[in-house]
Every structure is written in C-alpha cells, then in structure tokens.
Amino acid sequence: MFHDVQLFRTRNHDFDERVIAVEMETVKLSEIVLKWYPDLIPFLRQTELDRNIVLRDGINILGPGDAMEIIHYSICDNQKNGYIH
C-alpha cells in the first residue's frame, strides 16, 4: 500500500485560486475484492487481481458500490484487447 499527497489548484466561480491536498493511495485490485467481494476471487485472473488501483481518498472511504464499479472497469479494461475464438 502506498500513500501520497497530491496538491491541486482549483478556482471557484470568482476565479479565486486555492491549493487543496488530496491523499492518494495505491492498492492492488485484490485488496479491494477481498474487502468487499471475496467470493469473486475465483472468477478473476491473476493479472486482474495484480492490477494497481489509485484511490483518491484511500481504501477506507471506498464503499461497496464504488468497489464493484472499479472491479467491473478492471475486468472490462483487461478484456478490451482480447479475442473470442
């Protein structure tokens, strides 16, 4: 698990500029799956489970709906270059 803090410049509608800090955390997809949907482990490839996922606010804030969205996207992204025979 890797933690990083990113600084972003934002502007509101009055064009006032400010800098905000956002904590980023990098985890393996397997950590997300094990936390919310461990029954899916047998259906995922090792390459999918080993995929690095960067979470803007960390794994502790991630909910089950967000976790399923990440899992779904990772599966689709892994299969986009695949061929059906």
Secondary structure, DSSP 8 states (H G I E B T S, - for coil): -EEEEEEEEEE-TT--EEEEEEEEEEEEHHHHHHHH-GGGGGGS-HHHHT-EEEESS-TTT--HHHHHHHHHHHHHHHHTT----
